[in-house]
Amino acid sequence: MDLQLPSSDQVMDAAQATLCDTFQRDFLCCRRVGSLLWKELEHQLTLQPSFALSILQKTINHPACQKYPPSLQYRRLFLSELIKKHERTGAEPLDDLYSALAEVLNSEDTAVCYKSYCLPTGDLVTLSENVAIISEGTTGLVTWEAALFLAEWAIENNDIFNNRTILELGSGVGLTGLVICKSCSPKKYTFSDCHQKVLQQLTENIRRNGFLLSEEPSVTRENPKTVLSVTELDWESATEQQLLNLDADVVIASDVVYDPEIVTSFSKVLKKLFHYTRAGTNLQVFVASTIRNPETYRLFQTTLDDTGLRWQVLPDQKRNIFAYDKNCTVQILKLTLKV
Ligand SMILES: C[S@@+](CC[C@H](N)C(=O)[O-])C[C@H]1O[C@@H](n2cnc3c(N)ncnc32)[C@H](O)[C@@H]1O
């Protein structure tokens, strides 16, 4: 007769299951190693040292990590910390932890890494992102906090996006749009940016998440109702015809107010959008910004005033879906045309 030992999953209690889920969510999107719930883990390890294997299973051995791994440095730091916490319990060493570390130490580093963001449905959005915040002369190759904030807000305000034609300005690697396409069933979603490398990585990310683009044979695999496209759109040179063709009902952007030099062109393109879409004054525009430099943010608001756009700060929201710095100040402005 086979002796069936219970797996660590089977003997997990509710607190351990929640901790495993939190570690999974935080690890897959590469939340800073220092800000993971190590204290809570230490407590669980004193009760059951083999719980470290359940954490290993949900992180390094997770199928998403196996297929689309976070950066080598991140995995190395994470495993070193996990091993350290386990060693502190004084229990027998766990071979699986050391084998996982050896595998990571023997792997080659790459400039591109993957981050997977867990949605409330259990689905994942997996993006290839660069390790450096600024690379190839752009800020667009990583996901910024306001993108996560706006995506959370979209999930909570599904009706604004459902069955609508959405245009996203300065999409970067595509987090917000992919969350909206997976969670809010828009009719059409156009991602846009001005940077060639960003557009290329964005396109790959869209396909990586099971979507096809509108020029491809059948519209989407993931959600056949949504038509997705990627377009090169530079706020400096966007033409009336280009904006008319996009014909958006809803326009969104995140973390694009970071440099006083682009505030003017961004505000101008927003104003043009009110004039050159069929939705006209009914166009809904939402801009999410992390307020890092209050002066730049004030400049954006006064530029909007001068351009003839009215802005209203939307009420703050709970940030409980994605893992990111909850202390950073992020605001969403809803814009309308001054009449
Ligand atoms: C800080 S990143 C934010 C990316 C993404 N929205 C996010 O929040 O993760 C700013 C983005 O705006 C784009 N951008 C900057 N100037 C632009 C312009 N004149 N026209 C179009 N996109 C622009 C950049 O290429 C970059 O992808």
The ligand as a MOL file (V3000), in Angstrom:
LIG
                    3D

  0  0  0     0  0            999 V3000
M  V30 BEGIN CTAB
M  V30 COUNTS 27 29 0 0 0
M  V30 BEGIN ATOM
M  V30 1 C 6.4650 57.1690 -17.5850 0
M  V30 2 S 6.0040 56.3000 -19.0100 0 CHG=1
M  V30 3 C 4.4140 55.6770 -18.5300 0
M  V30 4 C 4.0510 54.4320 -19.2680 0
M  V30 5 C 2.7250 53.7920 -18.8190 0
M  V30 6 N 1.5920 54.6490 -19.1370 0
M  V30 7 C 2.7520 53.4810 -17.3400 0
M  V30 8 O 2.1280 54.2300 -16.5570 0
M  V30 9 O 3.3910 52.4920 -16.9440 0 CHG=-1
M  V30 10 C 5.5520 57.5990 -20.1730 0
M  V30 11 C 5.1610 57.1050 -21.5470 0
M  V30 12 O 4.7390 58.2200 -22.3340 0
M  V30 13 C 5.2960 58.0990 -23.6360 0
M  V30 14 N 5.4510 59.4420 -24.2290 0
M  V30 15 C 6.2830 60.4450 -23.8250 0
M  V30 16 N 6.1840 61.5020 -24.6550 0
M  V30 17 C 5.2680 61.1660 -25.6000 0
M  V30 18 C 4.7410 61.8320 -26.7490 0
M  V30 19 N 5.1490 63.0720 -27.0940 0
M  V30 20 N 3.8210 61.2050 -27.4920 0
M  V30 21 C 3.4080 59.9650 -27.1550 0
M  V30 22 N 3.8730 59.2680 -26.0950 0
M  V30 23 C 4.8010 59.8640 -25.3280 0
M  V30 24 C 6.6300 57.4020 -23.4010 0
M  V30 25 O 7.1220 56.7700 -24.5840 0
M  V30 26 C 6.2870 56.4140 -22.2940 0
M  V30 27 O 5.8550 55.1890 -22.8070 0
M  V30 END ATOM
M  V30 BEGIN BOND
M  V30 1 1 1 2
M  V30 2 1 2 3
M  V30 3 1 2 10
M  V30 4 1 3 4
M  V30 5 1 4 5
M  V30 6 1 5 6
M  V30 7 1 5 7
M  V30 8 2 7 8
M  V30 9 1 7 9
M  V30 10 1 10 11
M  V30 11 1 11 12
M  V30 12 1 11 26
M  V30 13 1 12 13
M  V30 14 1 13 14
M  V30 15 1 13 24
M  V30 16 1 14 15
M  V30 17 1 14 23
M  V30 18 2 15 16
M  V30 19 1 16 17
M  V30 20 1 17 18
M  V30 21 2 17 23
M  V30 22 1 18 19
M  V30 23 2 18 20
M  V30 24 1 20 21
M  V30 25 2 21 22
M  V30 26 1 22 23
M  V30 27 1 24 25
M  V30 28 1 24 26
M  V30 29 1 26 27
M  V30 END BOND
M  V30 END CTAB
M  END
